[in-house]
Amino acid sequence: MNDPIPLFLDISSQLTGFSATELEATGMASLYWDTVLRQNPPADVEGFLSCSRRILQEGGGDETAIHEMIAAQLFPVSQFGGLAQNLINLWYLGQWIPANQNFGLAMQHNVSSEAYVQSLVWRAAQTHPPGARQPGFGSWAEKPLNPN
């Protein structure tokens, strides 16, 4: 198999709403990929990657079509052990939270302390991770950002 990380980032981008570049900039791609490999049967990972590759190719850049195919082919928990849901949790929370609790192999756990700091939830909320990064001197005196 060629390097799976670019495909992993591309499908993760579609699942999270962040660009592949933004995901790569977290520095978590390799650790998260290793987590996927450790927590899932090889057949599920291969099937997920093959299906993801096909979706991205057939979608041809049409976001609506890609999202519809993802919803139909990757999102049912019965598909690939709930890997799509697990990836969203992984990127947003830095935790492996198995979508299929009956699976037995995967256990809920924090992937690493750095995964907490780099979690997408902080960017989505336009804030910083408490106890890990400070917002900067005097930032408390500034009005919060208006996302509109």
N, C-alpha and C positions, 0 to 999 in steps of 0.2 A: 504494500500500500504506500502511495506517496505520502508526503507530510500531511496529516489530517488537520493540523491547526488552522490553516486558512479556511477550510470548509467549516470547521467548528466555529470559528469567529463569524463567518458569514451567516450561518443559521442562528447563532446566538444573537447576532444583530437583529435578525427578523423577530426573534422571540422577545427581545428586551426593548427594542425601540432605540437603542444606542448604536452608533456606527461601529463597524468592525475596528476602525482606528481608535475610537474611544475605548472600546473593550480591551484592545491590545495595550493601550496606554495605562491600564490599571496594573499591568504586570502580573495578572492572575491567570492568563490563558493557559500556560503550561501546567500550572498547579491544578486548575479546574479540569483540564483534559485528563490529567493523571487520576484525578478523583473519579471522573466518569469511567475510566478504564478499570479502576479498582472496585467500583461499586455496582457494576453491571456485567451480565454475562456477555462474552464476546459476540454472540449472535445478535443480541439486542443492539449493541454498539454498531456493528456492521450494518444491520438493517436500518438503523436510524440514519447513519451517514449516507447510505445508498438512497434512501427515500428523500433525505434533505437535498442531496445533489440533484436528483431528478426534479424536485419541486423548484429549486432555484433555476435550473435550466429551462424547464417548461414555462415557468413564470416570466422569463425573459425581461425582468426588470419591472413588470407590472405588479406594484405593491398589493393591490386588491386581490389579484389572482393568486399571488404567493400566499397571502394571509388566509384566503379561503382554502387553499390546498393544505396549508399547515394545520388549520383547524380540523379539517376532515381526516388527514392522514397521520399527523404527529400527535395531536392532542388527546385522543381517547387514551385513558389510563391503561387500557388493555394493550395499546400499541407500545412496543419497545419498553415495557416496564414503567411507563410514565416518565420517560426520560425528558421529554419536552418540559413538563412541569418542574422536574428536578433542576433542569438547567436555569430556568427563570429564578427559582429560589436561590440557586448557587450564585448567580450573578448579582441579584439584588440584596441578598442577605449574607452571603459568604458562608452559608450552611448547606450541608447536604440533608435534605428533608425528603425521604422517600415518598413518592406519590402512592406507591402500592405497599402499604404496611404489612401485607401478608407475604411479601417476597422473601423475607428471611435473611438475605445476604446484606442488604443495605441497612445501616443504622444511622439515625439522625446524629449529626455532630457538626461542630464548627470546624471548618477546613483548616484555618490558621488564624492567628491574631491579625496578620496583615490583610486577610480576606475581609475581616470586620471593617478595617480602615478603608479599604478600597471598594466596599459594597456600593452598588449603584443606588441604593436607597438614599444615600446622603446627597448624591447629585440630583436625584429626582426631587428631593425635598428642598433643595438649595440650602443645605446646611452642612455642618461638619459632624464627624463622629465624636460624641461626647467621650472625654477621657483620652482621646487619641490625637486630635488636632485642635488647635485653638483657632478661633476666627480671626485673630489679629488684634493688636493693641488699639483700643478705642472703638472697635467695631460695634460695640454695644450702643454707642451714641448715634449710629447711623440708622436710618429707616431701613426696614427689610426690603429686599429686591421685589419689585412688582413683576410677576411673570407675564403680565399682559402687555 
